[in-house]
Amino acid sequence: MASHAGIHHSAAALRTLLGDNGSTINQVRMRCRSSTLRRVAITRVVSVAAV
């Protein structure tokens, strides 16, 4: 019973930690992706405009 409660508590703590870290990691990923996405969007717009 105690081990089950401990596992549940650790899972909740992990979820909160991942929630905080996940948001920052997503922000970093979005910053890294924004440049590549911009490039892809520009190439797509140019290709569509060319057609």
TAZI-V696244 format. One record per residue. OMEGA is omega in degrees with one decimal (999 if undefined). D_CENTER is the distance of its C-alpha to the mean C-alpha in Angstrom with 1 decimal. Layout:
BEGIN
omega:OMEGA d_center:D_CENTER
omega:OMEGA d_center:D_CENTER
END
This chain:
BEGIN
omega:-179.3 d_center:35.0
omega:-179.4 d_center:33.9
omega:179.4 d_center:31.6
omega:179.5 d_center:30.0
omega:179.0 d_center:29.5
omega:179.4 d_center:28.1
omega:-179.9 d_center:25.6
omega:-179.2 d_center:24.5
omega:-179.9 d_center:24.3
omega:179.1 d_center:22.3
omega:179.0 d_center:19.9
omega:179.5 d_center:19.6
omega:178.6 d_center:19.2
omega:-178.5 d_center:16.4
omega:179.7 d_center:14.6
omega:179.3 d_center:15.1
omega:-179.5 d_center:14.1
omega:178.3 d_center:10.9
omega:179.5 d_center:10.4
omega:-178.5 d_center:11.2
omega:-179.4 d_center:9.6
omega:-179.7 d_center:6.3
omega:-179.9 d_center:6.6
omega:179.6 d_center:8.0
omega:178.9 d_center:5.8
omega:178.7 d_center:3.1
omega:178.9 d_center:6.7
omega:179.8 d_center:8.0
omega:-179.8 d_center:6.1
omega:178.3 d_center:7.2
omega:-179.8 d_center:10.4
omega:-177.7 d_center:10.9
omega:-174.0 d_center:10.4
omega:-179.5 d_center:12.5
omega:-179.5 d_center:15.5
omega:178.8 d_center:15.4
omega:179.3 d_center:14.7
omega:-179.8 d_center:17.6
omega:-179.8 d_center:19.7
omega:-179.9 d_center:19.2
omega:-179.9 d_center:19.9
omega:-179.7 d_center:23.0
omega:179.3 d_center:24.3
omega:-179.7 d_center:23.9
omega:179.5 d_center:25.7
omega:-179.2 d_center:28.3
omega:178.4 d_center:28.9
omega:179.7 d_center:29.3
omega:179.5 d_center:31.6
omega:178.8 d_center:33.5
omega:999 d_center:34.1
END
